[in-house]
């Protein structure tokens, strides 16, 4: 029998999932139409390289959590 992650009850799991969805909705997102390899454009922190490819359709900046998502992958999840 497989244990559920962190032994959360169904209510706690649902609350965690809802909180994660709200956080994703608040994040600043950049939608890309093609692969991208460059740097975060926020000048308030050190340079951080961003690489978005078909194999890895999203990337987030370590410093500001800005999210780059390849078009057709709006929720930030890898498509199979």
Beta strands, then each sheet from edge to edge (+ up, - down):
strand 1: 29-32
strand 2: 36-39
strand 3: 49-52
strand 4: 58-60
strand 5: 67-70
sheet 1: 1+ 5+ 4-
sheet 2: 2+ 3-
end
